[in-house]
Amino acid sequence: MSEHVFNVDGIGTWSSEIEFPVEKQRAIAYAEATNDPIAQHLDGTYAPPVFAVVPALSDLADTTMGVVPDELMMRILHGEQDFRFHRPIVPGETLTVRSKVVGIHGKSTGVVVTTIGETRDAAGALVNEQYFSGFFKGGVWPHEAGTPAPAHSFDESLRERAADFVVEQQFDKDQTFRYAEPAGDPMPIHLDDDFAKQMGLPGIIIHGLCTMAFTSHAVLSQVAIDDPARLRRLAVRFSKPARPEQLMTTSIWRTGETEGRQVYAFESASGDGDALIKDGIAEIA
């Protein structure tokens, strides 16, 4: 197979800034759509942590696709997501977002494009940063350019002891329909069963970032339910899509401290034992 052509000149170039007013009702709707149990999210004091992707999503996608050849654009899979939180988003404020591709890395089964997004407040202070890793299945590009996303691999030795916390959650039958609008992600694989099956899926699948939102409050409900603003980092690798009505079990291990923050490793599996989320890490101030 001939090599695909990626635009390496696009690495390191920031997109134009985009303004995003954070509506309180949308933040609350996002919390409700992800079955978030945390009071400060449900009453609109703070937006839920994974809501941080909403202002940046279209810019992250456009910036990522800017380096990808046309023939691979529809082959994208969301490989990893890594949020760094400086503070929670407060409904009512207006944010600015921008993004840039930082790396393109060829793998044996495809190509990973890593993009970073920055979200700032009206004073120009960082609110959050996020690394988005898009995997282009079947891409052929046996090279490396730029830098990969920061590591957050799971320490296999943790399995030698029981998890510190185990949280069971269940996705609702209508989860994807409730999530799509507040998230701004109406992709038909999440809303149209026939289309999803045409794409080789077993049917409608849960949005990956919705699954990630579930893991965020699985962790916060155990270690910081009264003060979710303490979350400083949340990173995952998406392993397999979850399905509506599926049970998900998240196992969480306390692993120590870094820079004064408590570090937790976690992974999530379906009721059938399939890994849904791998290499999860959460850092709590």
DOTOR-588387 format. One record per residue: residue in three letters; y, x, z of N, C-alpha, C in turn. Coordinates in steps of 0.02 Angstrom, whole numbers. Layout:
! residues N
aa, n.yy, n.xx, n.zz, ca.yy, ca.xx, ca.zz, c.yy, c.xx, c.zz
Ala, Y, X, Z, Y, X, Z, Y, X, Z $
...
//
This chain:
! residues 285
aa, n.yy, n.xx, n.zz, ca.yy, ca.xx, ca.zz, c.yy, c.xx, c.zz
Met, -60, 43, 0, 0, 0, 0, 63, 45, 0 $
Ser, 112, 26, -41, 172, 66, -45, 214, 58, 18 $
Glu, 254, 108, 32, 296, 110, 92, 355, 61, 85 $
His, 369, 26, 139, 427, -18, 140, 490, 23, 154 $
Val, 547, -4, 132, 610, 32, 139, 651, 1, 195 $
Phe, 660, 39, 249, 702, 18, 305, 769, 54, 301 $
Asn, 822, 19, 322, 889, 47, 317, 905, 88, 379 $
Val, 886, 152, 379, 898, 195, 437, 973, 207, 448 $
Asp, 1013, 198, 396, 1085, 207, 404, 1115, 154, 450 $
Gly, 1078, 100, 461, 1103, 47, 505, 1094, 62, 579 $
Ile, 1057, 115, 595, 1046, 133, 665, 1112, 157, 696 $
Gly, 1128, 129, 754, 1186, 153, 792, 1252, 119, 775 $
Thr, 1251, 70, 730, 1313, 36, 711, 1319, -31, 748 $
Trp, 1372, -38, 788, 1382, -100, 826, 1402, -156, 779 $
Ser, 1378, -216, 794, 1401, -276, 759, 1471, -293, 783 $
Ser, 1503, -339, 748, 1567, -365, 771, 1556, -407, 834 $
Glu, 1605, -408, 878, 1599, -447, 939, 1603, -522, 924 $
Ile, 1562, -559, 960, 1560, -632, 954, 1576, -662, 1022 $
Glu, 1618, -713, 1023, 1633, -747, 1087, 1584, -804, 1098 $
Phe, 1566, -814, 1161, 1519, -868, 1179, 1542, -901, 1243 $
Pro, 1570, -962, 1240, 1588, -999, 1301, 1524, -1027, 1333 $
Val, 1515, -1015, 1397, 1455, -1037, 1432, 1468, -1106, 1463 $
Glu, 1436, -1156, 1433, 1445, -1225, 1458, 1398, -1236, 1517 $
Lys, 1425, -1266, 1570, 1386, -1277, 1630, 1325, -1320, 1616 $
Gln, 1334, -1373, 1577, 1278, -1419, 1564, 1223, -1385, 1524 $
Arg, 1243, -1339, 1480, 1191, -1304, 1441, 1151, -1257, 1486 $
Ala, 1185, -1223, 1533, 1150, -1178, 1579, 1102, -1218, 1623 $
Ile, 1125, -1276, 1647, 1081, -1319, 1687, 1023, -1345, 1646 $
Ala, 1037, -1364, 1583, 983, -1388, 1539, 931, -1334, 1527 $
Tyr, 954, -1271, 1522, 908, -1215, 1513, 863, -1208, 1574 $
Ala, 893, -1213, 1633, 853, -1210, 1695, 801, -1266, 1697 $
Glu, 823, -1326, 1681, 777, -1383, 1682, 722, -1376, 1630 $
Ala, 740, -1348, 1571, 692, -1341, 1517, 640, -1287, 1530 $
Thr, 653, -1244, 1579, 605, -1192, 1597, 574, -1204, 1666 $
Asn, 581, -1266, 1691, 551, -1286, 1755, 572, -1240, 1812 $
Asp, 634, -1217, 1808, 661, -1170, 1858, 670, -1207, 1925 $
Pro, 641, -1180, 1979, 647, -1214, 2044, 706, -1191, 2086 $
Ile, 746, -1143, 2061, 796, -1110, 2102, 861, -1152, 2103 $
Ala, 883, -1168, 2164, 939, -1215, 2172, 1003, -1192, 2137 $
Gln, 1018, -1127, 2142, 1081, -1102, 2112, 1080, -1106, 2036 $
His, 1022, -1110, 2006, 1017, -1119, 1934, 1021, -1193, 1915 $
Leu, 990, -1235, 1956, 989, -1306, 1941, 1057, -1340, 1954 $
Asp, 1098, -1310, 1998, 1163, -1341, 2010, 1219, -1308, 1970 $
Gly, 1203, -1258, 1930, 1252, -1226, 1887, 1294, -1173, 1920 $
Thr, 1275, -1151, 1980, 1311, -1095, 2012, 1305, -1032, 1969 $
Tyr, 1243, -1018, 1948, 1229, -963, 1903, 1186, -989, 1845 $
Ala, 1191, -958, 1787, 1142, -970, 1735, 1078, -933, 1753 $
Pro, 1020, -960, 1734, 957, -924, 1747, 958, -856, 1713 $
Pro, 921, -806, 1738, 926, -739, 1709, 908, -735, 1635 $
Val, 856, -770, 1614, 836, -764, 1543, 883, -802, 1497 $
Phe, 926, -845, 1526, 980, -875, 1486, 1024, -822, 1454 $
Ala, 1022, -761, 1481, 1062, -706, 1453, 1048, -694, 1379 $
Val, 990, -716, 1355, 975, -706, 1284, 1012, -756, 1240 $
Val, 1032, -813, 1269, 1060, -867, 1228, 1125, -846, 1193 $
Pro, 1174, -817, 1229, 1235, -796, 1194, 1223, -743, 1140 $
Ala, 1171, -703, 1150, 1160, -645, 1106, 1108, -656, 1052 $
Leu, 1071, -710, 1055, 1011, -717, 1014, 1024, -711, 939 $
Ser, 1073, -748, 914, 1085, -746, 842, 1109, -677, 820 $
Asp, 1151, -645, 861, 1176, -579, 843, 1121, -527, 846 $
Leu, 1078, -530, 897, 1021, -485, 901, 976, -492, 839 $
Ala, 963, -555, 819, 920, -567, 761, 952, -541, 697 $
Asp, 1016, -557, 686, 1050, -536, 625, 1054, -459, 621 $
Thr, 1069, -428, 677, 1076, -355, 678, 1009, -322, 664 $
Thr, 956, -348, 694, 889, -322, 682, 870, -329, 609 $
Met, 881, -388, 581, 861, -401, 511, 902, -359, 463 $
Gly, 960, -334, 486, 1002, -294, 442, 971, -228, 420 $
Val, 918, -206, 454, 886, -143, 435, 817, -155, 404 $
Val, 797, -218, 399, 729, -235, 379, 727, -258, 306 $
Pro, 679, -236, 266, 674, -260, 197, 658, -335, 194 $
Asp, 684, -368, 142, 678, -441, 137, 606, -465, 143 $
Glu, 559, -428, 114, 489, -451, 112, 455, -451, 180 $
Leu, 486, -419, 230, 456, -417, 297, 489, -464, 347 $
Met, 545, -494, 328, 584, -531, 377, 545, -588, 411 $
Met, 502, -622, 373, 465, -678, 402, 404, -656, 441 $
Arg, 392, -591, 444, 333, -566, 481, 350, -543, 551 $
Ile, 409, -558, 574, 431, -534, 639, 393, -568, 697 $
Leu, 373, -528, 745, 347, -551, 809, 390, -521, 864 $
His, 403, -559, 915, 442, -533, 971, 395, -491, 1014 $
Gly, 405, -426, 1011, 359, -381, 1046, 375, -372, 1119 $
Glu, 438, -354, 1134, 458, -341, 1204, 530, -365, 1214 $
Gln, 547, -377, 1278, 615, -394, 1297, 628, -361, 1364 $
Asp, 687, -330, 1371, 703, -293, 1432, 776, -307, 1449 $
Phe, 787, -345, 1502, 855, -362, 1525, 876, -315, 1581 $
Arg, 939, -293, 1579, 971, -257, 1634, 1031, -299, 1656 $
Phe, 1028, -324, 1717, 1079, -370, 1742, 1128, -334, 1787 $
His, 1192, -336, 1770, 1245, -310, 1814, 1268, -365, 1862 $
Arg, 1266, -426, 1839, 1280, -485, 1881, 1255, -546, 1843 $
Pro, 1247, -603, 1876, 1227, -663, 1841, 1283, -689, 1796 $
Ile, 1265, -727, 1745, 1314, -764, 1705, 1336, -824, 1746 $
Val, 1402, -836, 1747, 1430, -893, 1784, 1453, -946, 1734 $
Pro, 1424, -1005, 1736, 1445, -1058, 1690, 1520, -1070, 1694 $
Gly, 1551, -1081, 1636, 1623, -1091, 1631, 1659, -1030, 1604 $
Glu, 1628, -971, 1608, 1661, -911, 1582, 1647, -903, 1507 $
Thr, 1690, -864, 1475, 1681, -847, 1404, 1660, -774, 1399 $
Leu, 1605, -763, 1365, 1576, -696, 1358, 1587, -670, 1287 $
Thr, 1583, -604, 1279, 1580, -574, 1213, 1516, -534, 1208 $
Val, 1485, -538, 1149, 1421, -503, 1138, 1426, -461, 1075 $
Arg, 1389, -406, 1075, 1382, -364, 1016, 1314, -330, 1021 $
Ser, 1289, -304, 965, 1223, -272, 966, 1220, -217, 913 $
Lys, 1170, -174, 921, 1157, -122, 872, 1084, -103, 873 $
Val, 1057, -85, 816, 989, -58, 812, 991, 13, 839 $
Val, 943, 29, 883, 940, 97, 911, 879, 136, 887 $
Gly, 829, 102, 858, 770, 139, 836, 727, 99, 788 $
Ile, 693, 136, 744, 643, 108, 699, 582, 153, 704 $
His, 524, 125, 722, 465, 166, 734, 404, 135, 699 $
Gly, 375, 174, 653, 315, 152, 619, 254, 157, 664 $
Lys, 211, 106, 660, 148, 104, 697, 91, 93, 647 $
Ser, 29, 96, 672, -28, 89, 626, -33, 19, 596 $
Thr, -7, -32, 631, -14, -100, 607, 53, -133, 588 $
Gly, 107, -95, 593, 172, -124, 576, 229, -78, 597 $
Val, 288, -106, 602, 348, -67, 618, 386, -102, 674 $
Val, 407, -62, 723, 447, -89, 779, 520, -71, 768 $
Val, 563, -121, 770, 636, -111, 767, 664, -130, 836 $
Thr, 699, -83, 867, 726, -94, 934, 802, -102, 929 $
Thr, 827, -156, 958, 898, -172, 957, 922, -182, 1028 $
Ile, 982, -158, 1043, 1012, -169, 1108, 1071, -216, 1101 $
Gly, 1078, -262, 1148, 1135, -307, 1149, 1175, -296, 1213 $
Glu, 1240, -301, 1208, 1285, -297, 1265, 1322, -363, 1273 $
Thr, 1326, -387, 1334, 1366, -446, 1349, 1419, -427, 1401 $
Arg, 1482, -443, 1385, 1538, -425, 1429, 1578, -488, 1447 $
Asp, 1614, -483, 1502, 1656, -539, 1523, 1727, -531, 1495 $
Ala, 1772, -577, 1514, 1839, -577, 1486, 1878, -514, 1503 $
Ala, 1859, -481, 1558, 1892, -419, 1578, 1862, -357, 1545 $
Gly, 1810, -368, 1505, 1777, -312, 1471, 1721, -279, 1511 $
Ala, 1706, -306, 1571, 1653, -277, 1613, 1584, -300, 1589 $
Leu, 1535, -255, 1593, 1467, -273, 1573, 1438, -326, 1619 $
Val, 1410, -378, 1589, 1374, -429, 1626, 1299, -415, 1623 $
Asn, 1275, -399, 1562, 1205, -379, 1554, 1196, -340, 1490 $
Glu, 1141, -304, 1487, 1118, -270, 1427, 1046, -292, 1415 $
Gln, 1026, -294, 1352, 957, -314, 1338, 930, -277, 1277 $
Tyr, 868, -255, 1285, 832, -224, 1229, 785, -275, 1199 $
Phe, 792, -285, 1134, 749, -331, 1096, 706, -289, 1049 $
Ser, 640, -295, 1055, 595, -258, 1011, 560, -306, 964 $
Gly, 576, -301, 899, 544, -342, 849, 488, -303, 815 $
Phe, 429, -333, 812, 372, -301, 779, 361, -335, 712 $
Phe, 363, -295, 658, 355, -322, 590, 285, -307, 567 $
Lys, 241, -357, 577, 170, -349, 564, 157, -334, 490 $
Gly, 118, -283, 478, 100, -264, 410, 150, -219, 376 $
Gly, 206, -203, 410, 254, -158, 382, 225, -87, 376 $
Val, 241, -53, 322, 216, 15, 311, 276, 62, 309 $
Trp, 282, 102, 360, 338, 150, 365, 317, 205, 413 $
Pro, 283, 256, 389, 254, 308, 433, 305, 359, 457 $
His, 358, 334, 489, 412, 378, 512, 437, 354, 580 $
Glu, 482, 393, 609, 516, 374, 670, 590, 392, 664 $
Ala, 633, 347, 685, 705, 361, 683, 737, 329, 744 $
Gly, 784, 364, 775, 817, 337, 834, 773, 339, 895 $
Thr, 787, 295, 942, 751, 295, 1006, 715, 229, 1016 $
Pro, 656, 231, 1050, 621, 169, 1066, 652, 136, 1128 $
Ala, 630, 76, 1144, 652, 42, 1204, 627, 81, 1265 $
Pro, 663, 77, 1322, 640, 110, 1383, 571, 85, 1403 $
Ala, 531, 130, 1432, 463, 113, 1451, 461, 68, 1512 $
His, 409, 26, 1515, 396, -15, 1575, 322, -31, 1578 $
Ser, 280, 21, 1569, 208, 11, 1566, 178, -4, 1635 $
Phe, 122, -37, 1634, 87, -58, 1695, 43, -1, 1721 $
Asp, 49, 13, 1784, 8, 65, 1817, -61, 35, 1832 $
Glu, -112, 56, 1794, -178, 27, 1801, -208, 37, 1871 $
Ser, -184, 87, 1908, -212, 98, 1975, -195, 40, 2023 $
Leu, -145, -1, 2004, -128, -59, 2046, -186, -107, 2053 $
Arg, -230, -107, 2004, -287, -154, 2005, -337, -137, 2061 $
Glu, -329, -80, 2092, -374, -60, 2146, -359, -99, 2210 $
Arg, -303, -135, 2211, -288, -177, 2269, -266, -247, 2245 $
Ala, -272, -294, 2290, -253, -363, 2273, -178, -367, 2260 $
Ala, -159, -413, 2216, -88, -424, 2204, -54, -449, 2268 $
Asp, 10, -431, 2277, 47, -453, 2335, 64, -527, 2332 $
Phe, 74, -552, 2271, 89, -623, 2261, 53, -646, 2198 $
Val, 28, -707, 2200, -3, -739, 2142, 28, -808, 2135 $
Val, 58, -821, 2076, 94, -884, 2065, 63, -921, 2006 $
Glu, 45, -984, 2018, 18, -1026, 1964, 72, -1074, 1939 $
Gln, 78, -1079, 1873, 126, -1124, 1842, 92, -1159, 1784 $
Gln, 117, -1217, 1765, 89, -1252, 1708, 145, -1273, 1660 $
Phe, 134, -1260, 1597, 181, -1282, 1546, 171, -1356, 1533 $
Asp, 226, -1392, 1522, 222, -1463, 1509, 207, -1476, 1436 $
Lys, 185, -1536, 1422, 168, -1555, 1353, 230, -1551, 1308 $
Asp, 288, -1569, 1336, 350, -1571, 1296, 394, -1509, 1307 $
Gln, 365, -1456, 1335, 405, -1397, 1355, 446, -1369, 1298 $
Thr, 416, -1361, 1240, 452, -1329, 1184, 508, -1373, 1158 $
Phe, 498, -1439, 1161, 550, -1485, 1136, 610, -1485, 1183 $
Arg, 598, -1480, 1248, 653, -1476, 1296, 688, -1409, 1293 $
Tyr, 651, -1356, 1276, 679, -1289, 1277, 720, -1273, 1215 $
Ala, 701, -1299, 1158, 730, -1278, 1094, 805, -1286, 1092 $
Glu, 832, -1343, 1114, 904, -1356, 1107, 947, -1312, 1153 $
Pro, 934, -1310, 1219, 977, -1267, 1261, 969, -1193, 1245 $
Ala, 910, -1174, 1219, 899, -1103, 1201, 928, -1086, 1133 $
Gly, 941, -1136, 1091, 964, -1123, 1024, 910, -1093, 979 $
Asp, 848, -1114, 991, 791, -1085, 954, 746, -1141, 928 $
Pro, 764, -1170, 870, 725, -1226, 844, 670, -1206, 794 $
Met, 642, -1146, 800, 591, -1124, 752, 533, -1175, 751 $
Pro, 510, -1194, 691, 461, -1248, 686, 392, -1232, 715 $
Ile, 375, -1168, 725, 310, -1153, 757, 308, -1179, 829 $
His, 367, -1196, 857, 370, -1221, 925, 377, -1297, 927 $
Leu, 387, -1328, 869, 404, -1399, 868, 362, -1441, 820 $
Asp, 329, -1408, 773, 292, -1444, 720, 220, -1418, 720 $
Asp, 174, -1460, 742, 104, -1438, 750, 73, -1418, 683 $
Asp, 87, -1458, 630, 58, -1443, 565, 85, -1377, 538 $
Phe, 150, -1366, 546, 180, -1303, 522, 150, -1244, 560 $
Ala, 143, -1251, 626, 115, -1197, 666, 45, -1179, 641 $
Lys, 5, -1229, 625, -63, -1217, 600, -62, -1184, 531 $
Gln, -13, -1202, 490, -5, -1169, 425, 11, -1095, 433 $
Met, 42, -1077, 488, 60, -1007, 502, 2, -970, 536 $
Gly, -56, -1003, 541, -115, -970, 569, -120, -976, 645 $
Leu, -78, -1018, 674, -79, -1028, 747, -124, -1088, 764 $
Pro, -146, -1093, 826, -189, -1150, 845, -151, -1216, 851 $
Gly, -85, -1213, 846, -41, -1271, 853, 24, -1246, 882 $
Ile, 65, -1293, 905, 130, -1275, 935, 120, -1223, 991 $
Ile, 163, -1172, 991, 160, -1122, 1043, 225, -1123, 1084 $
Ile, 220, -1101, 1146, 279, -1096, 1189, 323, -1038, 1166 $
His, 389, -1047, 1165, 434, -992, 1150, 420, -933, 1197 $
Gly, 418, -872, 1170, 406, -814, 1212, 456, -808, 1269 $
Leu, 519, -821, 1254, 571, -814, 1305, 567, -870, 1357 $
Cys, 538, -927, 1340, 525, -979, 1389, 470, -954, 1437 $
Thr, 418, -924, 1409, 366, -895, 1450, 395, -841, 1496 $
Met, 441, -800, 1469, 473, -749, 1510, 514, -781, 1566 $
Ala, 548, -836, 1551, 587, -871, 1602, 542, -895, 1659 $
Phe, 482, -919, 1641, 435, -939, 1693, 417, -880, 1738 $
Thr, 407, -821, 1707, 390, -763, 1748, 448, -743, 1793 $
Ser, 510, -754, 1769, 568, -735, 1810, 569, -774, 1875 $
His, 556, -839, 1871, 558, -876, 1935, 492, -873, 1972 $
Ala, 437, -852, 1938, 377, -835, 1976, 391, -778, 2025 $
Val, 428, -727, 2000, 445, -670, 2043, 499, -689, 2093 $
Leu, 554, -719, 2069, 610, -735, 2114, 589, -782, 2170 $
Ser, 545, -829, 2155, 524, -877, 2206, 488, -844, 2264 $
Gln, 461, -784, 2252, 425, -747, 2304, 469, -697, 2341 $
Val, 519, -669, 2307, 555, -612, 2337, 631, -622, 2343 $
Ala, 660, -673, 2309, 733, -680, 2313, 755, -751, 2296 $
Ile, 717, -800, 2320, 733, -869, 2300, 802, -891, 2325 $
Asp, 824, -864, 2382, 889, -884, 2409, 947, -846, 2379 $
Asp, 933, -792, 2343, 987, -752, 2313, 963, -722, 2246 $
Pro, 957, -765, 2194, 931, -741, 2130, 977, -689, 2097 $
Ala, 1038, -683, 2121, 1085, -633, 2093, 1062, -562, 2107 $
Arg, 1011, -554, 2150, 986, -487, 2165, 943, -458, 2109 $
Leu, 923, -498, 2060, 882, -473, 2005, 924, -426, 1962 $
Arg, 898, -365, 1952, 935, -314, 1914, 900, -295, 1848 $
Arg, 835, -304, 1845, 799, -289, 1783, 740, -336, 1777 $
Leu, 727, -357, 1716, 668, -397, 1701, 645, -378, 1631 $
Ala, 583, -351, 1627, 558, -327, 1563, 485, -350, 1555 $
Val, 467, -368, 1493, 398, -389, 1479, 377, -366, 1409 $
Arg, 312, -364, 1400, 283, -359, 1333, 245, -423, 1319 $
Phe, 261, -456, 1263, 228, -518, 1245, 160, -502, 1214 $
Ser, 107, -529, 1244, 39, -512, 1222, 8, -567, 1179 $
Lys, 15, -629, 1201, -14, -686, 1165, 28, -747, 1180 $
Pro, 38, -792, 1132, 79, -851, 1146, 44, -899, 1194 $
Ala, 84, -929, 1238, 59, -982, 1280, 61, -1048, 1241 $
Arg, 23, -1098, 1267, 20, -1163, 1234, 43, -1217, 1282 $
Pro, 70, -1272, 1256, 88, -1328, 1299, 29, -1351, 1341 $
Glu, 43, -1371, 1403, -6, -1395, 1452, -52, -1340, 1479 $
Gln, -40, -1278, 1458, -82, -1224, 1481, -61, -1201, 1551 $
Leu, -110, -1180, 1591, -97, -1151, 1656, -84, -1076, 1647 $
Met, -34, -1050, 1683, -20, -978, 1682, -20, -951, 1753 $
Thr, -55, -896, 1763, -58, -864, 1829, -25, -796, 1824 $
Thr, 26, -785, 1865, 62, -721, 1866, 44, -684, 1930 $
Ser, 19, -623, 1921, 2, -579, 1977, 56, -527, 1984 $
Ile, 79, -517, 2046, 138, -475, 2059, 121, -423, 2112 $
Trp, 136, -360, 2097, 124, -305, 2144, 190, -272, 2163 $
Arg, 200, -259, 2227, 257, -220, 2250, 239, -146, 2238 $
Thr, 283, -109, 2203, 265, -41, 2183, 310, 13, 2212 $
Gly, 361, -6, 2251, 405, 46, 2280, 477, 31, 2266 $
Glu, 517, 85, 2263, 589, 77, 2252, 613, 126, 2199 $
Thr, 668, 107, 2166, 704, 152, 2121, 778, 139, 2128 $
Glu, 817, 190, 2141, 889, 185, 2149, 909, 129, 2198 $
Gly, 870, 124, 2252, 885, 74, 2303, 862, 4, 2287 $
Arg, 828, -5, 2232, 802, -71, 2213, 727, -75, 2224 $
Gln, 704, -133, 2247, 632, -145, 2254, 603, -158, 2184 $
Val, 546, -127, 2170, 515, -133, 2104, 450, -172, 2110 $
Tyr, 441, -220, 2065, 380, -260, 2063, 351, -257, 1992 $
Ala, 286, -245, 1988, 250, -248, 1924, 214, -315, 1921 $
Phe, 210, -345, 1861, 175, -409, 1856, 144, -417, 1787 $
Glu, 96, -462, 1784, 66, -482, 1721, 44, -555, 1727 $
Ser, 42, -588, 1671, 27, -660, 1671, -31, -675, 1623 $
Ala, -76, -719, 1646, -134, -736, 1606, -141, -812, 1602 $
Ser, -172, -835, 1548, -185, -907, 1541, -244, -927, 1584 $
Gly, -256, -991, 1589, -314, -1015, 1626, -379, -993, 1597 $
Asp, -378, -975, 1532, -438, -949, 1499, -447, -874, 1509 $
Gly, -398, -843, 1543, -403, -771, 1555, -369, -728, 1503 $
Asp, -339, -759, 1452, -304, -720, 1401, -239, -692, 1429 $
Ala, -223, -630, 1415, -160, -600, 1437, -103, -629, 1396 $
Leu, -54, -658, 1429, 5, -686, 1395, 63, -637, 1400 $
Ile, 73, -609, 1459, 127, -561, 1472, 96, -498, 1501 $
Lys, 112, -441, 1472, 89, -376, 1498, 149, -333, 1515 $
Asp, 136, -280, 1554, 187, -229, 1568, 251, -258, 1597 $
Gly, 245, -311, 1639, 303, -342, 1669, 331, -299, 1725 $
Ile, 396, -296, 1729, 429, -261, 1784, 491, -300, 1805 $
Ala, 502, -304, 1870, 562, -336, 1897, 591, -289, 1950 $
Glu, 656, -282, 1950, 690, -241, 2000, 740, -285, 2038 $
Ile, 735, -283, 2104, 774, -326, 2147, 819, -283, 2192 $
Ala, 884, -295, 2191, 930, -257, 2233, 923, -276, 2306 $
//
